[in-house]
Amino acid sequence: MNGAVIEDVLVDLVGDGQGIEFLAESGDLLQFGNGAVVTGDPKIANPTRTDWFDTSMFSLLPAYTRASNPITYPGLTGPKFWNTDLSMSKTQPLTERIKLQLRLEAYNLTNSFMGADPSTDNTNSLFGQVVSLRQGTQGRELQYSVRLIF
């Protein structure tokens, strides 16, 4: 089969309009406040949602002491963000003038957890943990519609 025939078969099966969008971003550079003494590099090789960086490197800054640690650390970033959205539509002629369009849209098609940055406040009980969704993200959402075009 040549490419044109395969494309025609796909259009007949799937629809005449389809699209997929993939978005990926690296994580944000984590910024730490001045309320801690840092004794080493907090970056770990394989971060998890419960241990995003090495929290044992941080201790409370004694009162009336100037902080000397950097605000950011090279390569220590929050979770990466990636998302896949899909839309498909099929328009079927009913008569010469009237058409029926079926449409399906899927947001966050893979239903992946997109975590927010971990807490960088060393007085917080959730210090170093990714516990919430990134703002503006949600679980998988599907919507469908039927449209009569005349």
N, C-alpha and C positions, 0 to 999 in steps of 0.2 A: 504494500500500500504506500502511496506517496503521501506527503505531508498535507496536501489540500484535502484528500479524502479523509484522513484521520481527523483533521480539524472539523470537517463537516459532520462526522459521526459524533464528535464531542459536543458540538453545538446542538445537535438533535437530542442527545442524552442529557446534558447538563444545563444548557441554556445559551442564550445569545449574549448575555452580559454577565461576566464574572470578574472578580478582582480579589486580590489578596494583598494585604498591607503588612509589612514586617517592620517593627521599630525596635532599635536596640540602643541603649545608652550605657556608658560606663557609670560606675557608682560615684556619688559625690565624695569629694575629699572631706574626711571627718575632721572636725575642729573641736579641740578640747579647751575648756576654760582654764582659768588661772588658779583653780582651787585644789591642785594636786601636785605632788612631787612624783616625778616619773624616773624610775631607776634603770630603764633600758628601752629597747625597741618593742612596743606593744604589738607589732604586726605578727600574726601567726600564719603558717603555710596553708592550712585548710580551715577557714572559718566556718562555723555553723551558726544557726539562728540563736543558739543559747550561748555560744562563745565566739563572738565576732572578732574580738581582739583579746590579748592577754591582760586581764584585769589585775593580775598579781603585780604588775609593774607599777601600779598606781597606789599612792597612799595619800591621806589627807595632808594638806599643807598646814604646818603649825601656824598659830595665830601670829600676826604681825611679821610675817615672813614674805619676802618678795618671791614670786614664782620665777623660775629660770628655765623651765622646760619650754620647748616649742609648742605652738598652737596646733600645728599639723605635723604628720609624719609621712615621709615619702612612701607611696604605694598603699597607704592605709585608707581605703575608701569604703563607702557604704555598699549595699547590695546593688548588683547590676540590674538594669531594667530591660526587659524585652517583652514584646507583645505581638500577637498575630491576630489580625482581623480578616474576615472573609465575607464576601457578598456574592450571591448568585441570583440570576433572574432568568426567567423563561417567558417569552411572549408568544402566545399561541393565537393565530387568527381564528375567529369564530365565524365571521362573515367577511365580506369585502371591506366593510367599514368598521367593524367591531373586533377588538382584540382583548384577550385576557392575559394579564401579566401576573406571574407568581414570583415572589421575591423572598429570599432568605438572607439574613445578615447575622453573623456571629462575631461577637466582641470577646476578646481574650479566649480565642478558640481552644487553646491548650489548657485552659483553666489553671494557670500557674500562679503561685503566690508571689507577688511583687512586694517585697518588704521595704519598709521605711528605714531610714538610717537608725542604727542602734543608739541607745542612750549614751551620751558622753559625759554625763554628770556623775562623778564618782561618789556622790552622796545618795544617789538614787538606787533603790533596791534592784532595779532592772539594768544596772550599769553593764554595758557591753552586750546587751541582748537585743535582737530584732524581734519585736513583739506586735507590731502593727503593720497594716497595709500601707503602701505608699499612697500618698494623697492623690485622688483622681483615678485610682484603679479599683477594680471590683472583680468578683468571680465571673465565670462565663455567663454571657447574656446572649440569648437568641431572640430574634424577632422575625416575624414573617408577615407578609401582606399579600393580598389579592387585589388587583386593580383592574377595573373595567375601563378600557379606552375606546371612546367612540367619537 
